[in-house]
Amino acid sequence: MSLLIEPFSAVTATLTKARIIPDVLGAFQPRAVLTLILPSGPVQLGAEVPLSETVGPPGIAIAAAPMDDDITAEGLVRNEMRYTLVMFDPDAPSAAQPTSSQFRHWVITGLVPAADPTAPAVQTVSAANAYRPPGPPKGSGIHRYTFVLFREPPNFSLPDGASELDPSIEARRRWDAAEFGRRNGLHMVGAAFYLVRGDD
């Protein structure tokens, strides 16, 4: 059990130090470790990365602990979990004046973890919301680009007319990841972030 608890404790501590828990996401206990994979390789949680590394969407490796209803009466773990991932900027346009927090960059549904927990998850459906790369304004300082993983209920898809299907700038501004999860019956299980600096 300690092998599972320790990574989650470390993730919680890092998210808390960065004020993502509780300021951005509220209080929650991670049950999955996300690894963000950029062209240069996996990113350490909370590391600063060059803007040039974020032009395309990252790979997302998922190592999740099973929940109670994943375990059969025989003690076997069902392998039918699907996840929704969201990416947003809580520091838009700057941490000092986050008037567009949480600017939504990406929503993707139907993610299935790879058999190898260090390999990117498999995307089983089209992205619900096209990836918009980070673009911190000049002189805006550090931005905490945040990724949140939600466990999906069976046969989940975004309803027609969901704001997350709208790619416009206006629809992306002042979004709320936790509210998105509640509204769609999704269970928040993990989070990760990297830092990108707005050039001076």
N, C-alpha and C positions, 0 to 999 in steps of 0.2 A: 504493500500500500504506500510506503514511503516514497517509492519511485514515482508514483503518480502525484502525490501531494507536493513534493518538493518543486517540480517545475511550475505548478500552478501558484505556489506561494511566491516564487521568484517573479512570475509575471504580474501577480497582484501588487507586489512591492514596487515594481518598476512603473506600472500604470498609476499607482498612488503617488509616487514621487513626482511624476509628470503632471499630476492633478487631472488626469483623465478619469480616474476613480477618485472621488465621487463627482467632481465638478462637471464633467462632460456626460458621463454615462450613468451617474447615480452609483449606488452600491450594488455590486454583484460579485459572485464567486466564479472565476473562470474555471471551466471544465474542459477546455481545449487549449492547446498551444498552437498558435499560428506562426509560420515562418514565411516571411516575405522574400521572394526570390527575384532579384534584379539581374540585369545582364551580366554584372560582375560576380554574381553569386548570392547566397543567402545573406540577409541583413540582420545584424544583432538588434534585438528589441531596443528601440529608442535611439538608434545611431543616427548621426547626421549623414545624409547622402547627397551627392551632386544632383542638381536639377536634371542634367543630361541623362542620368540613369532612370528617370521616371517618365520618359516620353511615352513608352508603351506600358500596358498593364503588367503588374508583377505576377509571377507565379505565386500560388498560395498553397503551402503545404500544411496539412491539418493532422494533428495528433490529438484525438479526443478520447476522453474517458467515457465508457458506456454509462448510460443512465439506467435506473432500475428497470424500466420497461423494455430495455434492450436485451435483457437476460432471460432466457427461456427457463422453463421448469427444470430442464436437464442441466442448467448452468452454462449453456452455450450462449455466446454473444451474437445477436442478429447483426448482419452487416448490410443494413438497408437505410442507413442514415443519409439524409440529404441536407444541405445547408444553403443559406443565403448569406452572401457577403456584401457589406456596404463599405464605401470609402468616403470620407468627408474631411473637411478642414474646419476645426473648431476655432481657428485663429484668423478667419477671413473678415476683412482684408488684412488685419494685423491683430496680434495678441493684445495690444494696447487698446484697440478699438474694434472689437469683433462684431461689427454691426451686421455681417452676413453669416455669422456662425449659425448652424453648421453647414457650410457650403458642400453640397452633395456632388461627389466626383464620379461615383460608380455604384451600381447595384447589379448583382449577378445572382441568379437563383439556380437551384438544382445542382449544386456542387457535390461531388462524391469524392471522399478521400481516396488517395491511391493506396494500394496495398503496402507500399513503402512509405512510411510517414514522413520521410524527408523529400519525397517527390511531389510535384504539383498535383493538386486535386483535379479531377476530371470534370469538365463543364458539360453537363448533359442537355442543357437548353441554351437558347440564345441569350445573350446578356439582356437583362431587362432595361438597363440604362447604359448607353454607350460610355466607355471610359473617357473621362476628361482629365488630361494630365495636370499635375500641379503647376501653378503659375503665380507664385507669390509676388505681389507688387514690389517694385524696386524700393528698397529702404524699409520694408515692412518687418524685417527681423526674422526670427525663427518661427516656422509653422509646424505644428504637430499633426501631420497627415495620419489620420486614424482609420483603422480597419476593424470592423466589428463582424463577428461571425454569429449567426443565428441558426439554431436547429429548426428545420421545417416540420410542420405537421404532415401527415400523409397526403399525397396528391396536391401539394401546394403549388399555386401560381398566383401572381399578382392579379387582382381584379381589374377588369376593364375600367379605364378612367383613373387609375391610380396615379397620383402626382409623380411617382417614381418613373413612370413611363414617358414623362414630358422632359425632353432634353434641353429646354430653354434655360437661359441663365436665370431668369426670374423664378422659375420653378425650383431651381437648385438652391437658391438662397434661403437662409433661415429655416433649414430643414432640421429634423430632430430624429436621430437614430433610435433612441429608446422608445419614442412615441410610435415610430414606424413599426417596431417589433410588436408593441402592444396591440396596435391597430390590426395587425395581420396574424395574430396568434402565434408569433415566433418566439422562441426561447433563446435569450442571449447566453452564449456559452463561451465566447472568447473575444479577445481584442489584441491588437498590436498597433504599433505606430513607428514611423520614422520621421526624422526632422529634415526639413528643407529650408534653406535660408534665402530670403529675398535679397538680391544683390544690392549693395549700397551704391 
